[in-house]
Protein backbone atom coordinates (compact mmCIF):
# COMPACT_ATOMS: atom_id res chain seq x y z
CA UNK A 1 0.00 0.00 0.00
CA UNK A 2 2.80 2.35 0.89
CA UNK A 3 4.61 1.44 -2.29
CA UNK A 4 1.65 2.33 -4.32
CA UNK A 5 1.24 5.65 -2.56
CA UNK A 6 4.84 6.52 -3.07
CA UNK A 7 4.56 5.69 -6.70
CA UNK A 8 1.60 8.03 -7.09
CA UNK A 9 3.47 10.81 -5.38
CA UNK A 10 6.42 10.39 -7.71
CA UNK A 11 4.15 10.64 -10.70
CA UNK A 12 2.54 13.82 -9.43
CA UNK A 13 5.94 15.44 -8.91
CA UNK A 14 6.99 14.47 -12.35
CA UNK A 15 3.72 15.73 -13.86
CA UNK A 16 4.02 19.17 -12.24
CA UNK A 17 7.71 19.46 -12.82
CA UNK A 18 8.95 22.20 -15.25
CA UNK A 19 11.06 19.69 -17.10
CA UNK A 20 8.09 17.31 -17.85
CA UNK A 21 7.99 16.01 -21.42
CA UNK A 22 4.98 13.99 -22.62
CA UNK A 23 5.83 10.63 -24.10
CA UNK A 24 4.12 9.35 -27.21
CA UNK A 25 2.62 6.04 -26.90
CA UNK A 26 2.11 3.98 -30.08
CA UNK A 27 -0.72 1.75 -29.50
CA UNK A 28 -2.12 -0.30 -32.33
CA UNK A 29 -5.78 -1.12 -32.08
CA UNK A 30 -6.51 -4.62 -33.02
CA UNK A 31 -9.68 -5.15 -35.09
CA UNK A 32 -12.74 -6.18 -33.27
CA UNK A 33 -13.33 -9.82 -33.73
CA UNK A 34 -16.44 -10.53 -35.81
CA UNK A 35 -18.86 -13.08 -34.74
CA UNK A 36 -19.68 -15.43 -37.60
CA UNK A 37 -23.33 -15.44 -38.74
CA UNK A 38 -25.17 -18.61 -38.19
CA UNK A 39 -25.92 -20.41 -41.51
CA UNK A 40 -29.38 -21.40 -40.32
CA UNK A 41 -30.32 -17.75 -39.87
CA UNK A 42 -29.36 -16.91 -43.48
CA UNK A 43 -31.53 -19.72 -44.82
CA UNK A 44 -34.48 -18.57 -42.79
CA UNK A 45 -34.03 -15.03 -44.09
CA UNK A 46 -33.96 -16.21 -47.72
CA UNK A 47 -37.01 -18.38 -47.20
CA UNK A 48 -38.86 -15.50 -45.55
CA UNK A 49 -37.98 -13.20 -48.46
CA UNK A 50 -39.03 -15.79 -50.99
CA UNK A 51 -42.27 -16.40 -49.13
CA UNK A 52 -42.94 -12.67 -49.07
CA UNK A 53 -42.31 -12.42 -52.84
CA UNK A 54 -44.63 -15.34 -53.51
CA UNK A 55 -47.35 -13.63 -51.55
CA UNK A 56 -46.81 -10.41 -53.48
CA UNK A 57 -46.90 -12.24 -56.85
CA UNK A 58 -50.04 -14.08 -55.87
CA UNK A 59 -51.66 -10.83 -54.86
CA UNK A 60 -50.63 -9.23 -58.17
CA UNK A 61 -51.99 -12.18 -60.16
CA UNK A 62 -55.16 -12.13 -58.12
CA UNK A 63 -55.62 -8.44 -58.80
CA UNK A 64 -55.06 -8.97 -62.53
CA UNK A 65 -57.54 -11.85 -62.57
CA UNK A 66 -60.06 -9.73 -60.74
CA UNK A 67 -59.59 -6.93 -63.27
CA UNK A 68 -60.08 -9.36 -66.19
CA UNK A 69 -63.19 -10.88 -64.63
CA UNK A 70 -64.52 -7.42 -63.93
CA UNK A 71 -64.02 -6.39 -67.57
CA UNK A 72 -65.64 -9.63 -68.81
CA UNK A 73 -68.57 -9.06 -66.49
CA UNK A 74 -69.02 -5.48 -67.69
CA UNK A 75 -68.85 -6.57 -71.37
CA UNK A 76 -71.40 -9.33 -70.71
CA UNK A 77 -73.73 -6.86 -69.03
CA UNK A 78 -73.33 -4.49 -71.99
CA UNK A 79 -74.20 -7.08 -74.63
CA UNK A 80 -77.09 -8.40 -72.57
CA UNK A 81 -78.46 -4.88 -72.27
CA UNK A 82 -78.14 -4.30 -76.03
CA UNK A 83 -79.86 -7.62 -76.81
CA UNK A 84 -82.67 -6.85 -74.40
CA UNK A 85 -83.08 -3.40 -75.94
CA UNK A 86 -83.27 -4.81 -79.47
CA UNK A 87 -85.75 -7.48 -78.37
CA UNK A 88 -87.90 -4.87 -76.71
CA UNK A 89 -87.82 -2.70 -79.83
CA UNK A 90 -88.82 -5.61 -82.09
CA UNK A 91 -91.60 -6.63 -79.71
CA UNK A 92 -92.99 -3.17 -79.06
CA UNK A 93 -91.96 -0.83 -81.86
CA UNK A 94 -91.68 -3.56 -84.51
CA UNK A 95 -95.17 -4.84 -83.88
CA UNK A 96 -96.56 -2.31 -86.32
CA UNK A 97 -94.43 -3.50 -89.24
CA UNK A 98 -96.53 -5.03 -92.04
CA UNK A 99 -95.31 -8.41 -93.28
CA UNK A 100 -96.81 -10.52 -96.06
CA UNK A 101 -95.85 -13.56 -93.97
CA UNK A 102 -98.61 -12.49 -91.58
CA UNK A 103 -101.21 -12.61 -94.37
CA UNK A 104 -102.61 -16.06 -95.10
CA UNK A 105 -104.70 -17.07 -98.13
CA UNK A 106 -106.48 -20.35 -97.46
CA UNK A 107 -108.00 -22.03 -100.54
CA UNK A 108 -110.52 -24.83 -100.20
CA UNK A 109 -111.30 -26.62 -103.46
CA UNK A 110 -111.75 -30.20 -104.69
CA UNK A 111 -108.60 -31.91 -105.90
CA UNK A 112 -110.31 -33.42 -108.96
CA UNK A 113 -113.56 -32.69 -110.77
CA UNK A 114 -115.37 -34.09 -113.74
CA UNK A 115 -115.21 -31.90 -116.81
CA UNK A 116 -118.34 -29.81 -117.29
CA UNK A 117 -119.51 -30.13 -113.68
CA UNK A 118 -119.96 -27.17 -111.38
CA UNK A 119 -117.86 -26.95 -108.19
CA UNK A 120 -117.23 -24.42 -105.42
CA UNK A 121 -113.97 -22.85 -104.29
CA UNK A 122 -113.61 -20.98 -100.98
CA UNK A 123 -111.02 -18.23 -100.43
CA UNK A 124 -110.27 -17.13 -96.84
CA UNK A 125 -107.91 -14.20 -96.22
CA UNK A 126 -106.52 -13.78 -92.67
CA UNK A 127 -104.69 -10.66 -91.50
CA UNK A 128 -102.37 -11.58 -88.61
CA UNK A 129 -100.60 -8.21 -88.67
CA UNK A 130 -100.96 -5.67 -85.85
CA UNK A 131 -102.45 -3.09 -88.18
CA UNK A 132 -105.36 -3.12 -90.63
CA UNK A 133 -105.10 -3.71 -94.38
CA UNK A 134 -106.92 -1.31 -96.68
CA UNK A 135 -108.10 -1.46 -100.31
CA UNK A 136 -107.86 -5.25 -100.23
CA UNK A 137 -108.72 -6.88 -103.56
CA UNK A 138 -108.63 -10.58 -104.47
CA UNK A 139 -107.83 -11.62 -108.05
CA UNK A 140 -108.30 -15.21 -109.25
CA UNK A 141 -106.66 -15.86 -112.63
CA UNK A 142 -108.26 -18.85 -114.41
CA UNK A 143 -106.67 -20.64 -117.38
CA UNK A 144 -108.67 -21.56 -120.47
CA UNK A 145 -111.50 -24.00 -119.81
CA UNK A 146 -113.19 -22.24 -116.86
CA UNK A 147 -116.58 -20.59 -117.18
CA UNK A 148 -119.15 -18.85 -115.02
CA UNK A 149 -122.21 -21.12 -114.57
CA UNK A 150 -124.52 -18.14 -114.04
CA UNK A 151 -123.41 -16.15 -117.06
CA UNK A 152 -122.51 -19.12 -119.25
CA UNK A 153 -119.39 -17.32 -120.46
CA UNK A 154 -115.68 -17.94 -120.21
CA UNK A 155 -114.12 -16.83 -116.91
CA UNK A 156 -110.53 -15.65 -117.38
CA UNK A 157 -110.51 -13.67 -114.11
CA UNK A 158 -112.62 -13.25 -110.99
CA UNK A 159 -112.27 -10.10 -108.85
CA UNK A 160 -113.50 -9.52 -105.30
CA UNK A 161 -112.98 -6.26 -103.39
CA UNK A 162 -112.86 -6.74 -99.61
CA UNK A 163 -112.00 -3.16 -98.67
CA UNK A 164 -110.56 -3.05 -95.12
CA UNK A 165 -109.49 -6.14 -93.16
CA UNK A 166 -108.86 -5.18 -89.50
CA UNK A 167 -105.87 -6.50 -87.57
CA UNK A 168 -106.38 -10.11 -86.54
CA UNK A 169 -109.54 -10.44 -88.68
CA UNK A 170 -110.45 -12.60 -91.69
CA UNK A 171 -112.80 -12.55 -94.66
CA UNK A 172 -114.15 -15.36 -96.86
CA UNK A 173 -115.37 -15.45 -100.46
CA UNK A 174 -116.89 -18.43 -102.30
CA UNK A 175 -117.07 -18.84 -106.06
CA UNK A 176 -118.81 -21.46 -108.23
CA UNK A 177 -117.24 -22.30 -111.60
CA UNK A 178 -117.31 -24.86 -114.40
CA UNK A 179 -114.19 -26.38 -115.90
CA UNK A 180 -113.69 -28.12 -119.23
CA UNK A 181 -110.67 -29.87 -120.61
CA UNK A 182 -109.11 -33.15 -121.57
CA UNK A 183 -109.33 -36.06 -119.21
CA UNK A 184 -106.52 -36.38 -116.60
CA UNK A 185 -105.11 -32.92 -117.27
CA UNK A 186 -104.13 -30.44 -114.54
CA UNK A 187 -105.31 -26.84 -114.39
CA UNK A 188 -103.35 -24.33 -112.28
CA UNK A 189 -105.18 -21.29 -110.90
CA UNK A 190 -103.21 -18.23 -109.77
CA UNK A 191 -104.42 -16.13 -106.81
CA UNK A 192 -103.19 -12.58 -106.15
CA UNK A 193 -104.13 -10.42 -103.15
CA UNK A 194 -103.45 -6.68 -103.45
CA UNK A 195 -103.60 -4.33 -100.44
CA UNK A 196 -102.37 -1.05 -98.99
CA UNK A 197 -101.44 0.18 -95.53
CA UNK A 198 -102.45 3.45 -93.87
CA UNK A 199 -100.30 6.40 -94.87
CA UNK A 200 -98.90 4.76 -98.00
CA UNK A 201 -99.96 4.70 -101.64
CA UNK A 202 -97.82 1.66 -102.45
CA UNK A 203 -99.69 -1.43 -103.64
CA UNK A 204 -98.46 -4.59 -101.91
CA UNK A 205 -99.10 -8.15 -103.07
CA UNK A 206 -99.49 -11.62 -101.65
CA UNK A 207 -99.56 -14.51 -104.15
CA UNK A 208 -100.74 -18.11 -104.02
CA UNK A 209 -102.02 -20.84 -106.36
CA UNK A 210 -103.82 -24.19 -106.49
CA UNK A 211 -104.45 -26.95 -109.04
CA UNK A 212 -107.51 -28.84 -110.24
CA UNK A 213 -107.40 -32.20 -112.01
CA UNK A 214 -110.01 -32.98 -114.64
CA UNK A 215 -110.92 -36.55 -113.83
CA UNK A 216 -113.09 -37.02 -116.93
CA UNK A 217 -114.00 -35.12 -120.08
CA UNK A 218 -117.55 -33.82 -120.56
CA UNK A 219 -117.52 -35.24 -124.08
CA UNK A 220 -116.12 -38.54 -125.29
CA UNK A 221 -115.10 -39.10 -128.89
CA UNK A 222 -114.35 -42.20 -130.92
CA UNK A 223 -113.13 -42.58 -134.52
CA UNK A 224 -113.92 -45.65 -136.57
CA UNK A 225 -112.10 -46.17 -139.90
CA UNK A 226 -110.14 -48.82 -141.81
CA UNK A 227 -106.64 -49.70 -140.57
CA UNK A 228 -105.29 -50.59 -144.02
CA UNK A 229 -106.04 -49.06 -147.42
CA UNK A 230 -104.53 -49.06 -150.92
CA UNK A 231 -103.46 -45.88 -152.65
CA UNK A 232 -106.49 -44.22 -154.32
CA UNK A 233 -108.99 -46.23 -152.26
CA UNK A 234 -112.17 -44.55 -151.09
CA UNK A 235 -112.70 -44.88 -147.36
CA UNK A 236 -115.30 -43.81 -144.81
CA UNK A 237 -114.63 -42.58 -141.28
CA UNK A 238 -117.25 -42.31 -138.57
CA UNK A 239 -116.89 -39.74 -135.74
CA UNK A 240 -118.95 -40.44 -132.63
CA UNK A 241 -119.47 -37.77 -129.93
CA UNK A 242 -121.16 -38.62 -126.65
CA UNK A 243 -121.90 -36.44 -123.63
CA UNK A 244 -120.31 -37.55 -120.38
CA UNK A 245 -121.66 -34.67 -118.31
CA UNK A 246 -124.63 -34.16 -116.04
CA UNK A 247 -125.16 -30.80 -117.71
CA UNK A 248 -125.72 -29.64 -121.25
CA UNK A 249 -122.53 -28.69 -123.09
CA UNK A 250 -122.86 -25.57 -125.22
CA UNK A 251 -120.76 -24.35 -128.11
CA UNK A 252 -119.45 -27.77 -129.13
CA UNK A 253 -117.15 -27.81 -132.13
CA UNK A 254 -115.48 -30.72 -133.93
CA UNK A 255 -112.30 -30.34 -135.98
CA UNK A 256 -110.82 -33.04 -138.24
CA UNK A 257 -107.17 -33.12 -139.32
CA UNK A 258 -106.89 -35.38 -142.38
CA UNK A 259 -103.75 -37.23 -143.47
CA UNK A 260 -101.62 -35.92 -146.29
CA UNK A 261 -103.03 -36.55 -149.78
CA UNK A 262 -106.55 -37.16 -148.43
CA UNK A 263 -109.26 -36.00 -150.82
CA UNK A 264 -112.55 -35.05 -149.15
CA UNK A 265 -115.64 -36.28 -151.03
CA UNK A 266 -118.69 -35.82 -148.77
CA UNK A 267 -120.11 -35.89 -145.24
CA UNK A 268 -123.58 -36.82 -144.03
CA UNK A 269 -123.49 -33.84 -141.69
CA UNK A 270 -122.30 -30.94 -143.77
CA UNK A 271 -119.24 -29.15 -142.34
CA UNK A 272 -119.83 -25.67 -140.90
CA UNK A 273 -116.46 -24.33 -142.11
CA UNK A 274 -114.44 -25.72 -145.00
CA UNK A 275 -114.49 -29.51 -145.16
CA UNK A 276 -113.26 -30.33 -141.64
CA UNK A 277 -115.00 -28.15 -139.00
CA UNK A 278 -118.47 -28.81 -137.53
CA UNK A 279 -120.18 -26.44 -135.12
CA UNK A 280 -122.60 -28.72 -133.27
CA UNK A 281 -124.02 -26.14 -130.88
CA UNK A 282 -125.35 -27.57 -127.59
CA UNK A 283 -125.23 -31.27 -126.78
CA UNK A 284 -127.64 -32.22 -124.00
CA UNK A 285 -126.61 -34.38 -121.09
CA UNK A 286 -126.09 -37.98 -122.23
CA UNK A 287 -126.66 -36.76 -125.82
CA UNK A 288 -124.93 -38.23 -128.89
CA UNK A 289 -123.89 -37.00 -132.31
CA UNK A 290 -122.45 -38.87 -135.31
CA UNK A 291 -120.55 -37.55 -138.33
CA UNK A 292 -119.67 -39.67 -141.38
CA UNK A 293 -116.99 -38.55 -143.80
CA UNK A 294 -116.10 -40.10 -147.16
CA UNK A 295 -112.94 -39.49 -149.12
CA UNK A 296 -110.06 -40.98 -151.10
CA UNK A 297 -106.84 -41.79 -149.34
CA UNK A 298 -103.63 -41.66 -151.31
CA UNK A 299 -99.92 -42.00 -150.66
CA UNK A 300 -97.01 -44.39 -150.91
CA UNK A 301 -97.34 -48.06 -150.04
CA UNK A 302 -96.52 -48.69 -146.37
CA UNK A 303 -96.76 -45.04 -145.46
CA UNK A 304 -98.55 -44.29 -142.16
CA UNK A 305 -101.53 -41.96 -142.65
CA UNK A 306 -102.75 -40.36 -139.39
CA UNK A 307 -106.22 -38.89 -138.90
CA UNK A 308 -106.87 -36.70 -135.84
CA UNK A 309 -110.25 -35.61 -134.42
CA UNK A 310 -110.54 -32.90 -131.74
CA UNK A 311 -113.68 -31.79 -129.92
CA UNK A 312 -114.22 -28.84 -127.58
CA UNK A 313 -115.82 -25.44 -127.35
CA UNK A 314 -115.57 -22.65 -129.88
CA UNK A 315 -112.94 -19.96 -129.43
CA UNK A 316 -114.84 -16.71 -128.69
CA UNK A 317 -112.38 -14.82 -130.90
CA UNK A 318 -112.61 -17.25 -133.84
CA UNK A 319 -115.63 -19.54 -134.33
CA UNK A 320 -113.60 -21.80 -136.62
CA UNK A 321 -111.10 -22.68 -133.87
CA UNK A 322 -111.39 -24.70 -130.70
CA UNK A 323 -110.98 -22.58 -127.57
CA UNK A 324 -110.95 -25.39 -124.99
CA UNK A 325 -110.15 -28.94 -126.07
CA UNK A 326 -112.30 -31.61 -124.40
CA UNK A 327 -110.96 -34.68 -126.11
CA UNK A 328 -108.69 -35.85 -128.90
CA UNK A 329 -108.59 -39.17 -130.76
CA UNK A 330 -106.30 -40.41 -133.55
CA UNK A 331 -106.25 -43.38 -135.90
CA UNK A 332 -103.48 -44.62 -138.18
CA UNK A 333 -104.04 -46.17 -141.62
CA UNK A 334 -101.35 -48.01 -143.56
C-alpha positions as CSV (number, residue, x, y, z in Angstrom):
1,X,0.0,0.0,0.0
2,X,2.8,2.3,0.9
3,X,4.6,1.4,-2.3
4,X,1.6,2.3,-4.3
5,X,1.2,5.6,-2.6
6,X,4.8,6.5,-3.1
7,X,4.6,5.7,-6.7
8,X,1.6,8.0,-7.1
9,X,3.5,10.8,-5.4
10,X,6.4,10.4,-7.7
11,X,4.1,10.6,-10.7
12,X,2.5,13.8,-9.4
13,X,5.9,15.4,-8.9
14,X,7.0,14.5,-12.4
15,X,3.7,15.7,-13.9
16,X,4.0,19.2,-12.2
17,X,7.7,19.5,-12.8
18,X,9.0,22.2,-15.2
19,X,11.1,19.7,-17.1
20,X,8.1,17.3,-17.9
21,X,8.0,16.0,-21.4
22,X,5.0,14.0,-22.6
23,X,5.8,10.6,-24.1
24,X,4.1,9.3,-27.2
25,X,2.6,6.0,-26.9
26,X,2.1,4.0,-30.1
27,X,-0.7,1.8,-29.5
28,X,-2.1,-0.3,-32.3
29,X,-5.8,-1.1,-32.1
30,X,-6.5,-4.6,-33.0
31,X,-9.7,-5.2,-35.1
32,X,-12.7,-6.2,-33.3
33,X,-13.3,-9.8,-33.7
34,X,-16.4,-10.5,-35.8
35,X,-18.9,-13.1,-34.7
36,X,-19.7,-15.4,-37.6
37,X,-23.3,-15.4,-38.7
38,X,-25.2,-18.6,-38.2
39,X,-25.9,-20.4,-41.5
40,X,-29.4,-21.4,-40.3
41,X,-30.3,-17.8,-39.9
42,X,-29.4,-16.9,-43.5
43,X,-31.5,-19.7,-44.8
44,X,-34.5,-18.6,-42.8
45,X,-34.0,-15.0,-44.1
46,X,-34.0,-16.2,-47.7
47,X,-37.0,-18.4,-47.2
48,X,-38.9,-15.5,-45.6
49,X,-38.0,-13.2,-48.5
50,X,-39.0,-15.8,-51.0
51,X,-42.3,-16.4,-49.1
52,X,-42.9,-12.7,-49.1
53,X,-42.3,-12.4,-52.8
54,X,-44.6,-15.3,-53.5
55,X,-47.4,-13.6,-51.5
56,X,-46.8,-10.4,-53.5
57,X,-46.9,-12.2,-56.9
58,X,-50.0,-14.1,-55.9
59,X,-51.7,-10.8,-54.9
60,X,-50.6,-9.2,-58.2
61,X,-52.0,-12.2,-60.2
62,X,-55.2,-12.1,-58.1
63,X,-55.6,-8.4,-58.8
64,X,-55.1,-9.0,-62.5
65,X,-57.5,-11.9,-62.6
66,X,-60.1,-9.7,-60.7
67,X,-59.6,-6.9,-63.3
68,X,-60.1,-9.4,-66.2
69,X,-63.2,-10.9,-64.6
70,X,-64.5,-7.4,-63.9
71,X,-64.0,-6.4,-67.6
72,X,-65.6,-9.6,-68.8
73,X,-68.6,-9.1,-66.5
74,X,-69.0,-5.5,-67.7
75,X,-68.8,-6.6,-71.4
76,X,-71.4,-9.3,-70.7
77,X,-73.7,-6.9,-69.0
78,X,-73.3,-4.5,-72.0
79,X,-74.2,-7.1,-74.6
80,X,-77.1,-8.4,-72.6
81,X,-78.5,-4.9,-72.3
82,X,-78.1,-4.3,-76.0
83,X,-79.9,-7.6,-76.8
84,X,-82.7,-6.9,-74.4
85,X,-83.1,-3.4,-75.9
86,X,-83.3,-4.8,-79.5
87,X,-85.8,-7.5,-78.4
88,X,-87.9,-4.9,-76.7
89,X,-87.8,-2.7,-79.8
90,X,-88.8,-5.6,-82.1
91,X,-91.6,-6.6,-79.7
92,X,-93.0,-3.2,-79.1
93,X,-92.0,-0.8,-81.9
94,X,-91.7,-3.6,-84.5
95,X,-95.2,-4.8,-83.9
96,X,-96.6,-2.3,-86.3
97,X,-94.4,-3.5,-89.2
98,X,-96.5,-5.0,-92.0
99,X,-95.3,-8.4,-93.3
100,X,-96.8,-10.5,-96.1
101,X,-95.8,-13.6,-94.0
102,X,-98.6,-12.5,-91.6
103,X,-101.2,-12.6,-94.4
104,X,-102.6,-16.1,-95.1
105,X,-104.7,-17.1,-98.1
106,X,-106.5,-20.3,-97.5
107,X,-108.0,-22.0,-100.5
108,X,-110.5,-24.8,-100.2
109,X,-111.3,-26.6,-103.5
110,X,-111.8,-30.2,-104.7
111,X,-108.6,-31.9,-105.9
112,X,-110.3,-33.4,-109.0
113,X,-113.6,-32.7,-110.8
114,X,-115.4,-34.1,-113.7
115,X,-115.2,-31.9,-116.8
116,X,-118.3,-29.8,-117.3
117,X,-119.5,-30.1,-113.7
118,X,-120.0,-27.2,-111.4
119,X,-117.9,-26.9,-108.2
120,X,-117.2,-24.4,-105.4
121,X,-114.0,-22.9,-104.3
122,X,-113.6,-21.0,-101.0
123,X,-111.0,-18.2,-100.4
124,X,-110.3,-17.1,-96.8
125,X,-107.9,-14.2,-96.2
126,X,-106.5,-13.8,-92.7
127,X,-104.7,-10.7,-91.5
128,X,-102.4,-11.6,-88.6
129,X,-100.6,-8.2,-88.7
130,X,-101.0,-5.7,-85.8
131,X,-102.5,-3.1,-88.2
132,X,-105.4,-3.1,-90.6
133,X,-105.1,-3.7,-94.4
134,X,-106.9,-1.3,-96.7
135,X,-108.1,-1.5,-100.3
136,X,-107.9,-5.2,-100.2
137,X,-108.7,-6.9,-103.6
138,X,-108.6,-10.6,-104.5
139,X,-107.8,-11.6,-108.1
140,X,-108.3,-15.2,-109.3
141,X,-106.7,-15.9,-112.6
142,X,-108.3,-18.8,-114.4
143,X,-106.7,-20.6,-117.4
144,X,-108.7,-21.6,-120.5
145,X,-111.5,-24.0,-119.8
146,X,-113.2,-22.2,-116.9
147,X,-116.6,-20.6,-117.2
148,X,-119.2,-18.9,-115.0
149,X,-122.2,-21.1,-114.6
150,X,-124.5,-18.1,-114.0
151,X,-123.4,-16.2,-117.1
152,X,-122.5,-19.1,-119.3
153,X,-119.4,-17.3,-120.5
154,X,-115.7,-17.9,-120.2
155,X,-114.1,-16.8,-116.9
156,X,-110.5,-15.6,-117.4
157,X,-110.5,-13.7,-114.1
158,X,-112.6,-13.2,-111.0
159,X,-112.3,-10.1,-108.8
160,X,-113.5,-9.5,-105.3
161,X,-113.0,-6.3,-103.4
162,X,-112.9,-6.7,-99.6
163,X,-112.0,-3.2,-98.7
164,X,-110.6,-3.1,-95.1
165,X,-109.5,-6.1,-93.2
166,X,-108.9,-5.2,-89.5
167,X,-105.9,-6.5,-87.6
168,X,-106.4,-10.1,-86.5
169,X,-109.5,-10.4,-88.7
170,X,-110.4,-12.6,-91.7
171,X,-112.8,-12.6,-94.7
172,X,-114.1,-15.4,-96.9
173,X,-115.4,-15.5,-100.5
174,X,-116.9,-18.4,-102.3
175,X,-117.1,-18.8,-106.1
176,X,-118.8,-21.5,-108.2
177,X,-117.2,-22.3,-111.6
178,X,-117.3,-24.9,-114.4
179,X,-114.2,-26.4,-115.9
180,X,-113.7,-28.1,-119.2
181,X,-110.7,-29.9,-120.6
182,X,-109.1,-33.2,-121.6
183,X,-109.3,-36.1,-119.2
184,X,-106.5,-36.4,-116.6
185,X,-105.1,-32.9,-117.3
186,X,-104.1,-30.4,-114.5
187,X,-105.3,-26.8,-114.4
188,X,-103.3,-24.3,-112.3
189,X,-105.2,-21.3,-110.9
190,X,-103.2,-18.2,-109.8
191,X,-104.4,-16.1,-106.8
192,X,-103.2,-12.6,-106.1
193,X,-104.1,-10.4,-103.2
194,X,-103.4,-6.7,-103.5
195,X,-103.6,-4.3,-100.4
196,X,-102.4,-1.1,-99.0
197,X,-101.4,0.2,-95.5
198,X,-102.4,3.4,-93.9
199,X,-100.3,6.4,-94.9
200,X,-98.9,4.8,-98.0
201,X,-100.0,4.7,-101.6
202,X,-97.8,1.7,-102.5
203,X,-99.7,-1.4,-103.6
204,X,-98.5,-4.6,-101.9
205,X,-99.1,-8.2,-103.1
206,X,-99.5,-11.6,-101.7
207,X,-99.6,-14.5,-104.2
208,X,-100.7,-18.1,-104.0
209,X,-102.0,-20.8,-106.4
210,X,-103.8,-24.2,-106.5
211,X,-104.5,-27.0,-109.0
212,X,-107.5,-28.8,-110.2
213,X,-107.4,-32.2,-112.0
214,X,-110.0,-33.0,-114.6
215,X,-110.9,-36.6,-113.8
216,X,-113.1,-37.0,-116.9
217,X,-114.0,-35.1,-120.1
218,X,-117.5,-33.8,-120.6
219,X,-117.5,-35.2,-124.1
220,X,-116.1,-38.5,-125.3
221,X,-115.1,-39.1,-128.9
222,X,-114.4,-42.2,-130.9
223,X,-113.1,-42.6,-134.5
224,X,-113.9,-45.7,-136.6
225,X,-112.1,-46.2,-139.9
226,X,-110.1,-48.8,-141.8
227,X,-106.6,-49.7,-140.6
228,X,-105.3,-50.6,-144.0
229,X,-106.0,-49.1,-147.4
230,X,-104.5,-49.1,-150.9
231,X,-103.5,-45.9,-152.6
232,X,-106.5,-44.2,-154.3
233,X,-109.0,-46.2,-152.3
234,X,-112.2,-44.6,-151.1
235,X,-112.7,-44.9,-147.4
236,X,-115.3,-43.8,-144.8
237,X,-114.6,-42.6,-141.3
238,X,-117.3,-42.3,-138.6
239,X,-116.9,-39.7,-135.7
240,X,-119.0,-40.4,-132.6
241,X,-119.5,-37.8,-129.9
242,X,-121.2,-38.6,-126.6
243,X,-121.9,-36.4,-123.6
244,X,-120.3,-37.5,-120.4
245,X,-121.7,-34.7,-118.3
246,X,-124.6,-34.2,-116.0
247,X,-125.2,-30.8,-117.7
248,X,-125.7,-29.6,-121.3
249,X,-122.5,-28.7,-123.1
250,X,-122.9,-25.6,-125.2
251,X,-120.8,-24.4,-128.1
252,X,-119.4,-27.8,-129.1
253,X,-117.1,-27.8,-132.1
254,X,-115.5,-30.7,-133.9
255,X,-112.3,-30.3,-136.0
256,X,-110.8,-33.0,-138.2
257,X,-107.2,-33.1,-139.3
258,X,-106.9,-35.4,-142.4
259,X,-103.8,-37.2,-143.5
260,X,-101.6,-35.9,-146.3
261,X,-103.0,-36.6,-149.8
262,X,-106.6,-37.2,-148.4
263,X,-109.3,-36.0,-150.8
264,X,-112.5,-35.0,-149.1
265,X,-115.6,-36.3,-151.0
266,X,-118.7,-35.8,-148.8
267,X,-120.1,-35.9,-145.2
268,X,-123.6,-36.8,-144.0
269,X,-123.5,-33.8,-141.7
270,X,-122.3,-30.9,-143.8
271,X,-119.2,-29.1,-142.3
272,X,-119.8,-25.7,-140.9
273,X,-116.5,-24.3,-142.1
274,X,-114.4,-25.7,-145.0
275,X,-114.5,-29.5,-145.2
276,X,-113.3,-30.3,-141.6
277,X,-115.0,-28.1,-139.0
278,X,-118.5,-28.8,-137.5
279,X,-120.2,-26.4,-135.1
280,X,-122.6,-28.7,-133.3
281,X,-124.0,-26.1,-130.9
282,X,-125.4,-27.6,-127.6
283,X,-125.2,-31.3,-126.8
284,X,-127.6,-32.2,-124.0
285,X,-126.6,-34.4,-121.1
286,X,-126.1,-38.0,-122.2
287,X,-126.7,-36.8,-125.8
288,X,-124.9,-38.2,-128.9
289,X,-123.9,-37.0,-132.3
290,X,-122.5,-38.9,-135.3
291,X,-120.6,-37.5,-138.3
292,X,-119.7,-39.7,-141.4
293,X,-117.0,-38.6,-143.8
294,X,-116.1,-40.1,-147.2
295,X,-112.9,-39.5,-149.1
296,X,-110.1,-41.0,-151.1
297,X,-106.8,-41.8,-149.3
298,X,-103.6,-41.7,-151.3
299,X,-99.9,-42.0,-150.7
300,X,-97.0,-44.4,-150.9
301,X,-97.3,-48.1,-150.0
302,X,-96.5,-48.7,-146.4
303,X,-96.8,-45.0,-145.5
304,X,-98.6,-44.3,-142.2
305,X,-101.5,-42.0,-142.7
306,X,-102.7,-40.4,-139.4
307,X,-106.2,-38.9,-138.9
308,X,-106.9,-36.7,-135.8
309,X,-110.2,-35.6,-134.4
310,X,-110.5,-32.9,-131.7
311,X,-113.7,-31.8,-129.9
312,X,-114.2,-28.8,-127.6
313,X,-115.8,-25.4,-127.3
314,X,-115.6,-22.6,-129.9
315,X,-112.9,-20.0,-129.4
316,X,-114.8,-16.7,-128.7
317,X,-112.4,-14.8,-130.9
318,X,-112.6,-17.3,-133.8
319,X,-115.6,-19.5,-134.3
320,X,-113.6,-21.8,-136.6
321,X,-111.1,-22.7,-133.9
322,X,-111.4,-24.7,-130.7
323,X,-111.0,-22.6,-127.6
324,X,-110.9,-25.4,-125.0
325,X,-110.1,-28.9,-126.1
326,X,-112.3,-31.6,-124.4
327,X,-111.0,-34.7,-126.1
328,X,-108.7,-35.8,-128.9
329,X,-108.6,-39.2,-130.8
330,X,-106.3,-40.4,-133.6
331,X,-106.3,-43.4,-135.9
332,X,-103.5,-44.6,-138.2
333,X,-104.0,-46.2,-141.6
334,X,-101.4,-48.0,-143.6
